[in-house]
Amino acid sequence: MSTITLYPQNINNFTLVPNQFIDNFLSHSNGDFVKIYLLILRYATKNIQSFDVLDIADYLHLTETDVSRALKYWESNNVINLELNNTDEIIGIRFNNFNDIDNVNAIVDITKETAITSQVQSKVNITTKPQYQMDEVTTFMSNQNYKQLIYITQKYLGKMLTQQDINTLIGFNDWLGLPFEVIELLIEYCVSNNHRNMKYIEKVAINWADEGINTLAKAEHRIETFNNNYFKIMKALGIGDRNPTPKEITYMKKWINEYNFSLEVVIEACTRTMETIHQPQFNYIHAILQNWLKNNVHTINDITKLDKQHQAKSSPKVNSVEKKQSKFINYDQRTYNFDELEKKAMELLIKETESSY
C-alpha cells in the first residue's frame, strides 16, 4: 500500500470548511464520505502530511475500501484531485478551489447521481438491513448455530452483546448470507487487529459479502493477503505498493506464526537485509531469522546481545606482552575478514533454505 502525500492548505488552528461544500454536497453525500473529507481537511491544516488509507480507516472505524471509495467519490465531484501511481493506487491528494468551479448547480446534480451510483455499486443494499423484533430473535436463537455464534462473539469481544449487537450479528448470516464459520473467522480477524466496534465489524462483513467471500478458504486467503503485518513488512522493504505474492506470504506466515517472532524483530531483519544487499530478498531475511531462532533470539535486546558477542569474537586479541617469534613461526600471520566470512556463511544458509521451499 502506497503512502499518500497530502498537499495542505493554509496552516491554521482551525479547520475551515468551504461554504459551497456545506451548501451543495452535505445533504446528498454519504455520511462516512463526509467524515473522510473533513478528516483529510483537518490533516491539511498541518504541514505536509503523509498517511496511509489504513490510518483514516482505523481512526473512523471504517474499512480501507470505504476510504478509497470516498476519495474517488470526492474526485468525481471535483472536490479534490487524486494522484495515482502505475498500479492506480492513490499517492497524492490536492484540494480544488471551489471558486474555480463554473457551474455549481451542475455539480450538485452530478453529486446526487454519483451518490445513487455509489450505492448501486455495492452488491449489498444498506437500506434493506433488517431490524429484528424480539419474537424473531427468539426464533433465530432456537437454532444452535446462532446460539454458538453469539457465545463465541461475546468471548472474542469480552462483553455481553446488546440487543442491537445481536441484531447485527444475526444479519451477517440472515441478511448478508455469510456462512457461520466465515462469520466466526471474520470476528476473530477484526479482534486480532484491535477492532471490537460492532459497526466496524459490520462494515467488514458487508465488504466480504460484496466480494463474494462465502467460504472459509476464501476468507483465509483474504486475511492472509491483507494482513496488516504483511504490509508493514513489505513497506519496510520498500515494496509496499503491491500485494505480497503467495511465496512471500508463506515466508512471512512462517516468521510470525511458526517462529513466533514479533513484528519489530522481523522488520529489524528486513532493515539489515536492505543495508547489506540493498535488495528485498525474502530468502536472505529468512536466513537471518533462522540464525536468530537458532541462537534463541526473540527480542531487540537479544539481537543487541548477539551483536556484541559477534563483535567480541571478531575483534583481534592484543597481547600486553609482545612475544618473540620462533623461527618455526617466522611468517606473516593470516588475517580474516569476518564480515566477508559471515556473508559467505549466510549465502550457504540461504541455499539450504531455498532447497526446502
ABEGO torsion letter per residue (X at the ends): XBBBBBBBBBBBABBBBBAAAAAAAAAABBAAAAAAAAAAAAAAABBBBBBBAAAAAAAAGBBAAAAAAAAAAAAAAGABBBBBBAAGBBABBBBBBAAABABAAAAAAAAAAAAAAAAAABABBAAABBBBBAAAAAAAAABAAAAAAAAAAAAAAGBBBBAAAAAAAAAAAAAAGBBAAAAAAAAAAAAAAGBABAAAAAAAAAAAAAAGBABAAAAAAAAAAABAAAAAAAAAAGAAABBBBAAAAAAAAAAAAAAGBBAAAAAAAAAAAAAAAGBBBAAAAAAAAAAAAAAGBABAAAAAAAAAAAAAAABBBBBABBBBBBAAABBBBBBBBAAAAAAAAAAAAAAAAAAAX
